[in-house]
Amino acid sequence: MGPDMQSTDQIGRRVKLHDLRILTAVVQAGSMSKAAALLNTTQSTISRSIAELEQTLGVRLLDRNAQGVEPTHYGLALLKRGIVAFDEIKQGIEDIRYLSEPGTGELRIGTVPAQAEGIVLAVIEKLSRQYPRVVFHVTPGGTLVLFEQLRARRIELGIVTGAGPEEDIDQDVLYEEPLVIVAGINNPLARRRKITLAELMNEPWTWPPAGTAFDARVIEAFNANGLEPPRATVYYENFNMRIKLAAGGHFLAIVPAYISEFSAMHPAVKVLPIELQTTPRPSAIITLKNRTLSPLAQRFIECAREIAKPLACGQAPSGRAKIISARKSRAT
C-alpha cells in the first residue's frame, strides 16, 4: 500500500463511532449546548470530541457563529457516510433480532396517500396476522418527499405512483392503475348496468385538490369523452373521507381502482360500470440502491407481489388494476 492508503487506514482506526454520533447530534441540534442537553452530557465533552475528530481528520468540520454551528463541506461529507454507517449497524441489529426471534422487529415504510389505503393496507393486514409482534411505521408523503426519506434512510422502502427515474433508487413496478367511479350502494346509480359519463355531469362529485396530478387525470378522463369536467363539490386529498362521502349515497367519488379491490373498509360503495380513459400511471416499490434490505422488508415486498398477482390472472372484479411483472426479483 502507498503512503496515502496507509494514512487513510490509520485515520479510519482512530475515528470513533461515538465521535461521529456527537457530530451528528451537534449538526441536528444546531449548537453544542443543545446537543449536550440532548445527549445528557456536558458542553465541554462535546467540544473536546469535535476537536479530536477535526484533529484526526486534519480539516474543520464545523463553522461556529453567533447563532450556533453549521457543518462545513467536509462535515457534510463525513455526516453523509456516518448516516450510512449507523443505518447499517442498526439494520444488522434488526437482522440479528429477526434471526433469533423470527417474526419480530420493526419496518419503516413510506407511501403516497393512494397506496396507503390500497396495497400498503392489504400487506400490513396480512403480515400482521402472520407476525403479530412486528411493528410497522408508516410515513405518508408525496413521491419526491419519499425519495428524500429513502436517501436519508428514514424509511427502508416506499410505494409510489407515477415516479420518474432516479439514479440512486431502484423502482420495481407492480402495476398500472386505472381510475374508477364509486357510488354508495343505496345510490340509484349503483343499480344501473349501463351509464355514460355524460349522464353524471350534474351529480355532486368529490376528488383530490385542483392542480394535483390526480386532478389532471380526472380532467383527462372527461376530455377523452368530449366533456369539460364539472366542478367538484368537495376537494380533499384523503381517499378515506371521499369514499365515505360516496358511501353516504349522495356523492360520487373518483378513486384508484386498487382501493376498491383490496380495502375491506368500504363495503358500502360500488364501482359504477364506466371505463375512464386516462394515461396509465405505474405504481412501484422504491428502495435505495446498494442498501441491503432487512428480512422484514424483503417479506413485505414478496407479500405485495403475492397480493397483486391474482389481478394479472383475471381473478379480480370489474375495475381491476393491470399488473405488470416486477422488473427485479429480490432474494429472500
C-alpha positions in Angstrom: 0.0 0.0 0.0 1.1 3.5 -0.7 1.5 6.2 2.0 -1.9 7.7 1.2 -3.7 4.4 1.7 -1.7 3.7 4.9 -2.7 7.2 6.2 -6.4 6.6 5.3 -6.3 3.2 7.2 -4.7 4.8 10.2 -7.2 7.6 10.3 -10.1 5.2 10.0 -8.9 3.3 13.0 -8.8 6.5 15.1 -12.2 7.7 14.1 -14.7 6.6 16.7 -18.4 5.9 16.2 -19.0 7.8 19.4 -17.5 11.0 17.9 -19.5 10.6 14.7 -22.7 10.3 16.8 -21.8 13.5 18.6 -21.1 15.3 15.4 -24.5 14.2 14.0 -26.2 15.4 17.2 -24.5 18.8 17.1 -25.5 19.4 13.5 -29.1 18.3 14.1 -29.4 20.4 17.2 -27.6 23.4 15.7 -25.4 24.1 18.7 -23.1 22.3 21.1 -25.1 23.3 24.1 -28.3 21.9 22.7 -26.5 18.7 21.6 -25.1 18.3 25.2 -28.6 18.5 26.6 -29.9 16.0 24.1 -27.1 13.5 24.8 -27.2 14.2 28.6 -23.5 15.3 28.8 -21.5 18.5 29.1 -20.7 21.0 26.5 -17.0 20.6 27.2 -17.3 16.9 26.4 -19.0 17.8 23.2 -16.4 20.4 22.3 -13.5 18.0 23.1 -14.9 15.2 21.0 -15.4 17.5 17.9 -11.9 19.0 18.4 -10.4 15.5 18.5 -12.3 14.4 15.4 -11.1 17.6 13.5 -7.5 17.0 14.6 -7.7 13.4 13.5 -9.0 14.3 10.0 -7.0 17.4 9.7 -10.0 19.5 8.5 -12.5 21.8 10.0 -15.9 20.1 10.3 -18.0 22.9 11.8 -18.2 26.6 11.3 -19.0 28.5 14.6 -21.1 31.6 14.5 -23.4 33.6 16.9 -26.4 31.5 16.0 -24.6 28.2 16.7 -22.8 25.9 14.3 -23.1 24.7 10.7 -21.3 21.8 9.0 -18.6 22.7 6.5 -18.5 20.8 3.2 -16.0 18.4 5.0 -18.5 17.9 7.8 -21.4 17.3 5.4 -19.3 14.6 3.6 -18.5 12.8 6.8 -22.1 13.1 8.0 -23.4 11.5 4.8 -21.2 8.5 5.3 -21.9 8.4 9.0 -25.6 8.1 8.4 -25.0 5.1 6.2 -22.7 3.5 8.9 -25.2 4.0 11.7 -28.0 2.7 9.5 -26.1 -0.4 8.5 -25.3 -1.1 12.2 -29.0 -0.6 13.1 -30.0 -2.9 10.3 -27.5 -5.5 11.5 -29.0 -5.5 15.0 -32.5 -5.8 13.5 -31.4 -8.7 11.4 -29.9 -10.5 14.4 -33.2 -9.9 16.3 -35.2 -11.3 13.4 -32.9 -14.4 13.1 -33.0 -15.0 16.8 -36.8 -14.4 17.1 -38.5 -14.8 13.6 -41.5 -12.6 13.2 -40.2 -9.7 15.4 -38.7 -6.3 14.5 -39.7 -3.0 13.0 -40.2 -1.9 9.4 -40.4 1.7 8.2 -42.4 2.2 5.1 -43.2 5.4 3.1 -46.3 5.6 0.9 -48.3 8.1 -1.2 -51.8 8.5 0.1 -53.4 6.5 -2.8 -51.4 3.4 -1.8 -51.8 3.8 2.0 -55.4 2.7 1.7 -54.7 0.2 -1.0 -51.9 -2.2 -1.3 -50.0 -1.0 1.8 -53.1 -1.6 3.9 -53.6 -5.0 2.4 -50.0 -6.1 3.0 -49.9 -4.8 6.6 -53.1 -6.6 7.4 -51.7 -9.9 6.0 -48.3 -9.7 7.6 -49.7 -8.6 11.0 -51.7 -11.8 11.1 -48.6 -13.8 10.3 -46.2 -11.8 12.5 -48.2 -10.2 15.3 -45.1 -8.9 17.1 -43.8 -6.9 14.1 -44.2 -3.1 14.3 -44.9 -1.0 11.2 -44.0 2.7 11.0 -45.9 4.2 8.0 -44.8 7.6 6.7 -47.1 9.4 4.3 -45.8 11.8 1.7 -45.6 12.6 -2.0 -43.2 10.8 -4.3 -40.4 13.4 -4.2 -40.6 13.5 -0.4 -40.4 9.8 -0.1 -37.3 9.8 -2.4 -35.6 12.1 0.1 -36.8 9.9 3.0 -35.1 6.9 1.4 -31.9 8.8 0.9 -31.9 10.0 4.5 -32.6 6.3 5.5 -35.6 7.3 7.5 -37.6 4.7 5.6 -36.5 1.3 4.2 -38.9 1.1 1.2 -41.7 3.1 -0.3 -44.7 2.7 -2.5 -45.2 5.5 -5.0 -47.2 6.2 -8.1 -46.0 7.7 -11.4 -42.4 8.2 -10.4 -39.7 9.2 -12.9 -36.2 7.5 -13.0 -33.7 8.3 -10.2 -30.0 7.2 -10.4 -29.7 6.1 -6.8 -33.1 4.5 -6.4 -34.5 1.2 -7.6 -38.1 1.2 -8.8 -39.8 -2.1 -9.2 -43.1 -1.6 -11.0 -46.1 -3.6 -9.6 -49.0 -2.5 -11.7 -50.6 0.3 -13.7 -53.7 1.5 -12.1 -56.8 2.9 -13.7 -59.3 5.2 -12.0 -62.9 4.2 -11.2 -66.0 6.0 -10.1 -67.7 4.7 -6.9 -71.2 5.4 -5.5 -72.9 4.3 -2.4 -74.8 1.0 -2.7 -78.0 2.9 -1.9 -77.5 5.4 -4.7 -79.9 4.7 -7.6 -76.9 4.8 -10.0 -75.4 1.7 -8.2 -78.3 -0.4 -9.6 -77.8 0.5 -13.2 -75.9 -1.7 -15.6 -75.1 0.9 -18.2 -74.1 4.5 -17.5 -72.3 7.2 -19.6 -70.1 9.8 -18.1 -72.2 12.5 -19.7 -75.2 11.4 -17.6 -73.2 12.1 -14.4 -72.2 15.7 -15.2 -74.7 17.2 -12.7 -74.0 14.8 -9.9 -72.2 16.0 -6.7 -68.5 15.0 -7.1 -65.5 14.7 -4.8 -61.9 14.2 -5.8 -58.4 15.5 -4.8 -57.5 19.2 -4.8 -57.3 21.1 -8.1 -53.9 21.3 -9.6 -52.7 17.9 -8.4 -51.6 15.1 -10.6 -54.8 13.2 -9.7 -56.9 16.2 -10.7 -55.1 16.3 -14.1 -56.1 12.6 -14.6 -59.8 13.4 -13.9 -59.7 16.2 -16.4 -58.1 13.9 -18.9 -60.9 11.3 -18.4 -63.7 13.8 -19.0 -61.9 15.4 -22.0 -61.4 11.9 -23.6 -65.2 11.7 -23.6 -65.6 15.1 -25.2 -66.6 16.7 -21.9 -65.4 19.5 -19.7 -65.1 18.3 -16.1 -67.7 19.5 -13.7 -66.7 21.5 -10.6 -66.3 19.1 -7.7 -68.4 19.8 -4.6 -65.7 18.6 -2.2 -62.0 18.7 -2.9 -60.0 16.7 -0.4 -56.7 14.6 -0.5 -57.8 11.9 1.9 -59.2 8.9 0.0 -61.0 7.5 3.0 -63.0 10.7 3.5 -64.1 10.8 -0.1 -65.1 7.2 -0.2 -67.2 7.7 3.0 -68.9 10.7 1.3 -69.8 8.4 -1.6 -70.9 5.6 0.8 -73.4 8.1 2.3 -75.3 7.9 -1.0 -75.1 11.5 -2.1 -71.7 11.9 -3.7 -69.8 10.2 -6.5 -66.0 9.7 -5.9 -63.2 9.1 -8.3 -60.6 6.8 -6.7 -57.8 4.5 -7.8 -59.1 1.0 -8.7 -56.7 -0.7 -6.3 -58.5 0.8 -3.3 -61.8 -0.7 -4.4 -60.2 -4.1 -4.9 -58.3 -4.6 -1.7 -59.9 -2.4 1.0 -62.4 -4.2 3.1 -63.2 -0.9 4.9 -65.7 0.2 2.2 -68.4 -2.4 1.7 -71.0 0.3 1.3 -69.7 1.5 -2.1 -69.9 0.1 -5.6 -67.8 0.7 -8.7 -70.0 2.1 -11.5 -69.8 0.5 -14.9 -67.9 3.3 -16.6 -64.4 2.9 -18.1 -62.4 6.1 -17.5 -59.8 6.7 -20.2 -56.6 8.1 -18.6 -52.9 7.7 -19.2 -51.7 4.7 -17.1 -49.6 5.7 -14.1 -47.4 2.8 -12.8 -47.2 2.1 -9.1 -43.8 0.9 -7.8 -41.9 -0.3 -4.8 -38.9 2.0 -4.3 -35.7 1.1 -2.5 -32.3 2.7 -2.2 -29.6 1.2 -4.4 -26.7 -0.7 -2.7 -28.7 -0.8 0.6 -29.1 -4.3 1.9 -32.8 -4.9 2.8 -33.8 -6.4 6.1 -35.7 -9.7 6.1 -38.9 -7.9 7.0 -38.5 -5.5 4.0 -38.0 -8.4 1.7 -41.0 -10.2 3.2 -43.1 -7.0 2.7 -42.1 -6.9 -1.0 -42.9 -10.5 -1.5 -46.3 -10.1 0.1 -47.1 -7.1 -2.0 -46.4 -9.1 -5.1 -48.4 -12.1 -3.8 -51.5 -9.9 -3.2 -51.2 -8.2 -6.6 -50.6 -11.4 -8.6 -54.2 -12.6 -8.8 -55.2 -9.5 -10.7 -52.8 -10.5 -13.5 -54.7 -13.8 -13.8 -58.1 -12.1 -14.3 -59.4 -13.1 -10.9 -60.3 -9.5 -9.9 -63.7 -8.0 -10.3 -64.5 -5.1 -12.6 -62.3 -2.0 -12.4 -59.3 -4.2 -11.7 -55.8 -2.9 -11.8 -53.5 -4.2 -14.6 -50.5 -5.8 -13.0 -47.1 -5.7 -14.6 -44.4 -8.2 -13.8 -41.8 -6.7 -11.5 -38.5 -6.0 -13.2 -36.4 -7.4 -10.4 -36.6 -10.3 -8.1 -35.2 -9.9 -4.6 -33.5 -12.8 -2.7 -35.4 -14.0 0.4 
